[in-house]
């Protein structure tokens, strides 16, 4: 039996079936995530009887696993939103400058605090400062993009302004890193992304952001469907594009700001999740945003497991794995589509 | 002022006007695309807009649909209130653009259902009425049998019919179509004509921008547009309309009668 996208899409014909699949797989990954530690798989029976194991599970692995799920869900959701909003399958949720804004925020705090140590040594206050700086940086960068593009009216102008903001803020971040070489290591771990620092507070933040953004996206899913036929058609159907775009961009900024603040820049989940969903089922946006969330969550959860297992007891940065897994799968998808039809 | 407006509206209602365009100017950047357009589109008729490339036909249609920026006024006499909402207007006027790309991942049925957005709430699922309208539109355009297929898998003409179904599903009183025959083979062009005739017989108003002049000559009225201005407006059978068409196309075509129908033929240099 060969598991090709075609095979899978024959098995998973309805969005409900895909949802059940994604939830089941997530649950499996969740159980593994809770039970696998730096010294391998733990017998659940033993863990329940050992208070040290229990506290490790409760204080470290449980929030990390749940948080990774929410962070992945936020990335998948924002990928679907960005691709729908910009009517471009290559749209990445880090467009509009949010990623470089978050990086600059983190770099600024590190320079100001003069933190020489690696992220592992950072105090709780520094961690909170970094998360807030990343969040604020992302939101401010998107706001700057909106100002430069003179509002949300023109998609192309928005995209170009986003690129300009990304390039300039990215250059400033590089400059800060070169002038303060002691922050390089912390910056590097932020840029690669990590689920290491997720605690229960982060879980609450990630969960609330996911809930708010999902509701907003779901309310506007019909508008996203209409937009797929072009902006003029959407307007001719009585949709008011300006508020729709504004709310979607706000949701995008909230989703990316929150996930970047808690986990750093995790590559590819946002771009790949909606594509993986679309390769399996053909759905309208109300389903796409939900399924992309679930797919992103599963991707990040699996990658996080891999990151913890592959070179245990050391850990890989999860962003490296998401990039590899997502990239390889997208490549497979592209090739299998190319073999069967002329267009992807 | 109020009296003047109500008089105007009264006149428009009396003359059975579906759309009235007053003092409309439109620009693409610095370029003026439409210049002082004054135009009434008759209700319950099929009007075609023809003219050379770049004459402003598509822009004029977008002005009628109120989906582009312009100065001046567009009045829909049948809409009770002058301050109608976008949604009310969207139920009254449907617009179909030319060469619309996108929506590749949606099924034909989903695309047609988009036409029901003006009738739906933000979240409500399709009602029985929505389903009926969509089914009717899909059957009229002969795409019902492959309603589950994705737009991506369709040929240009099939795609065009799916998009036409989307516009029909709105069930608007006024249907504006920009080059609806693009990519359609002759049998499906005939189908399109039948759809238009059926709409007119139900009292709807159809406005189409057409490059197929022989088909445009089958409409009730023709608007000849040239350089952003109305060059001529008249019945399609009127000789002055035919001369106007020949003129704006630099007399390189001629309108002739064949079997009781008016057709437009390209004129070669040898045909003097």
Interface residues (C-beta under 8 A of the other chain):
Chain A: X87 X218 X219 X222 X225 X226 X228 X229 X230 X232 X233 X235 X236 X237 X238 X239 X240 X278 X282 X283 X284 X343
Chain B: X62 X65 X67 X68 X85 X86 X87 X88 X89 X90 X91 X93 X94 X95 X97 X100 X101 X102 X103 X105 X106 X107 X110 X111 X114 X115 X117 X118 X120 X122 X123 X150 X152 X163 X166 X170
